[in-house]
Amino acid sequence: MGGIIRIFILFSVFLVFTVPGIASVEYIVQSHENKPELIEKGLIDSAGADKNITFWDLPLWIKISFIAGMLAAGLGIIKLIPAILGRIIDPLENGMRQEIFDYISENPGCTITDVSDNLDLNRNSTKYHVLKLKYHKVINMDKYEKSLRLFKYSATFDEHQRTIIYLLKNKTGRTLLMSILENPGITNSELSRKHNMNKSSIHWHISRFQKTGVINYIPEGKLRRYYLTSSFEDIIKKERNLKAVSHSQE
């Protein structure tokens, strides 16, 4: 199908450049002078048109140009119809889709699996509705490592905000980020002792933080002292404060 469309487009382009060239070869038709003597001798025919012609009697290039134009217009309309209808139809009119959207709004950074399991929905059906919500720009879908994270489409959740929400979903990751926030310059060994975790586990999380640009470090001999980057520090503080408020209200 794609090959046919490409051929049609090339043919249309060909017509665009050739038809004007053909049309430029023209001649002028003028009315004859009213000379009875010429009419009597049969040198001028004033009886009107010889015959009426139909579309199919027109020159081939005119018929091809007209048909190509109609086909192009038809294909354009066909391709526009789904987009127009998609914008007119409310994507949240579907009850299941509304339920999924509400869950994503209340649980930013969740996955399709989270939605499916917590709402007790079929996995394939969940994926279908999530893709519909993304198509209508109701949600964002970001890929982090090997998972797709879902967020309500909103200016509230910029790229940095979504990254932090994703990292804080992991309990250990949250603990370590909060420690770095509260103890700027802390080292790998200090984090290991503080949280009674092995250094390899600490290193794995630190590597994730560095890849996403959340932390940087300053070398000090063989040690590395870790700090939150300025672009993420305020976001993590805000998340910490929101968590504290949430706990105080429970």
Long-range contacts (C-beta under 8 A, 24 or more apart in sequence): 5-75, 8-71, 8-72, 8-75, 11-68, 12-68, 12-72, 15-64, 15-65, 15-68, 18-61, 19-61, 19-65, 22-61, 86-135, 86-136, 91-132, 91-133, 91-135, 91-136, 91-138, 92-138, 94-129, 96-121, 96-125, 96-129, 97-129, 97-132, 97-133, 100-126, 100-129, 100-130, 100-133, 101-133, 101-138, 101-139, 101-152, 104-133, 104-139, 104-150, 104-151, 104-152, 105-152, 108-150, 108-151, 108-152, 108-157, 108-162, 108-165, 109-149, 109-150, 109-151, 109-162, 109-165, 109-166, 109-169, 110-149, 110-150, 111-147, 111-148, 111-149, 111-150, 112-148, 112-150, 115-150, 142-166, 145-208, 160-231, 160-232, 160-235, 161-235, 163-212, 163-214, 163-232, 164-214, 164-232, 164-235, 164-236, 164-239, 165-239, 167-208, 167-209, 167-212, 167-214, 168-236, 168-239, 170-205, 172-197, 172-201, 172-205, 173-205, 173-208, 173-209, 176-202, 176-205, 176-206, 176-209, 177-209, 177-214, 177-228, 177-236, 178-236, 178-240, 180-209, 180-215, 180-226, 180-227, 180-228, 181-228, 181-233, 181-236, 181-237, 181-240, 184-226, 184-227, 184-228, 185-218, 185-225, 185-226, 185-227, 186-225, 186-226, 187-223, 187-224, 187-225, 187-226, 188-223, 188-224, 188-226, 189-223
